[in-house]
Amino acid sequence: MNRRGLLVRVGLVPLFLTACGSLGQLPASTPTALSNPAAAVTAANGSAAPSLKTVTIDFAAKYAHYASHFIAIEKGYYATEGIDLKMIDGGVTGLLAGKSDFTTSASSLLSAILKGADMKILFAHLDRPNYQLWSSQPGVKALPDLAGKSVGILARGDTTEISMRLLLMKAGLDPNGVAYTALSTNQIILASVESGSVAAGMLTPSQVVNLKQVGPKGSLLADTSKDIRMLFNGVGTSSKVLQNDPKLVEGFLRGTIKGREYFRHFKDETLAILVKYNGQSLAANSADYDSVLPTMTVDGTLSDDVATADASVRAGVLGVDKIRPLNEIYDFSLVKSIYGQLRQSGWQPEK
């Protein structure tokens, strides 16, 4: 049966994933070598490597929540789909300008869609951010202590600000009651928290490791992974790409999902790949990995209540009066089908 026929049948099979997202005990596949996707495909199917199509995707950073893509490159999952993935720096602007095929900045894409961009979010990788809110100022020990004070974020309207607003709202505090200070980079936020030039700052797990090692220990005010839900990380594309090349979109998502399940199953091997891609210490990457794992969605989708609440807060920040229907923002049909297909076919990741 061809792939299209299989996909149609799979779409009718209920998706029974466990709470941890495991695909179950499935047959082994051939291990592949790092950094040689074409050779991986040859080893897996015993034939010559296929001609690969160059596909571009943007990365704002190279932290653990992007590791599914790095893994899919290294393990040959994209190559199996005929894709040679090229990573470019930056965020959603590349997709909006037509310079990339996909974006990993799904949260930023959500903002663009709310403002009218003809785009779709196809895959929700994480539904909780993994930022931690830290302060080194002696008088700041809890969220209420931040009233009227500055909070270091990356950029206005981005995930760090939305996370902060959701934290304050959940605590019954005014989300406009702090001064949001855009500091551009994670490194500057860390330095500002260490120096006390901001009352608090949103830090990544790897930065928290650095803060404890070289800076003042400070006070942990909130852990967003435990306190809030929102679209934090995923994949989106333009409606044009989705309509004109659905086979490419399907193959890209399948490779990404395979990389995602490898991440879920093999920590040590994932850390080796992360160190290669971002050059951070094993300890920093390990902390990052441990923070990402519990924030992963089960099957790459968001619940309607989380999606609606997220869109409402974001629309308020953006000054958007009317929120578009969820089916104009998200299309999870392919990831649902792919997860069902992988389970039915007996696929599972191997080292």
C-alpha positions, 0 to 999 in steps of 0.5 A: 500500500502506498503512503497516501493510502496508509495515511488515510487508513491511519487517520481512522485509527484512534490515537492511544498514547500513554501519559508520557507520550511513549509509542510503546515497545516497537520493533528495533530499527537500524542505528545511524551515525551522527552527522551523516544523514545520507549514509543513514538512509543508505544503511537503513534501506540498503539502497543509494541515498535519495536526492534531497530537497533543501528545506529551510527553518529558523532557530532563535536559539539552540536549546533543548526545546529545539533538539527534535530537529537536531536529532532528526538531522543527525539520525537521518529522519529528515533525509529519509523523507527526502529533506536536507534541512538547513537552519537559519538564524532568527525568528518568525520574520524569515517565514513571514518574508518568504525566506524560510519554509518553516519556523520553530518560533510558533509562539511568535507566529501566533502573534503574527496570525492574530494580526492577520498573517496567512499562516498556520501552526501545525505542531505544538511541541511544548505547552508550558514554558521552561523559564524561571523567574529569578531575582538577586535583589534582597527585597524581592522574594515573591511575585508581589514584591515586583510591583512597580519594579523592572522585569527583564524579558527578551522582547515586548510581546514575546514568550517571556512577556506572555509568561510573565503576564500569565504568572501575575494573572494566576497570582491575582496580580496586575499583569501591567503592574511591572515594568517590562524591560526588553534586553534582547538576549538571554545573556544580557538578562542573566547579567542584569539579574546577577548585577541587580540592574533589574528586579527580576529576570526570566532565565532559561534552565541553563542560565540558572545553572550559570547563575548558581555557579558564578553569580549570586544565588538569588531567589526563585520567584516562579517556575513557569513550567509548573505554574502556567500553560501556553503555546511555547514551542512548535512548528508553523508554516505559511498557508501557501506552503501547506497548500502547494506542497502538503507532501513536504509538510507531512515528511517534515513533520514526520521527521520532526516527530521521530526526533521528538520521540528519540529525545523522549527516550534517550537522554544521554544520546540527546545531550551529546547532540545538544553539546555538538550543536550549542557548545554548552556544558553537559551540566547546562544541557542536562538541566535544560533537557530535564526542564523540557521533558515534562513540558512536552505535549503528548501528541503535538497538539494543544487543548482548546482551553489552553489555546484560547487563553493564550490567544486572549492574553496575547491579543490584549498585548498586541491591541488586537480586538477580535481573536480569530477562530482556532481553526484559522490559527491551528491545523493539527490534522497531520500530526495526529495522523502521523502519530497514529501511523507511527504507532500502527506501523510499529516504529520506535526510536533506537540509539 
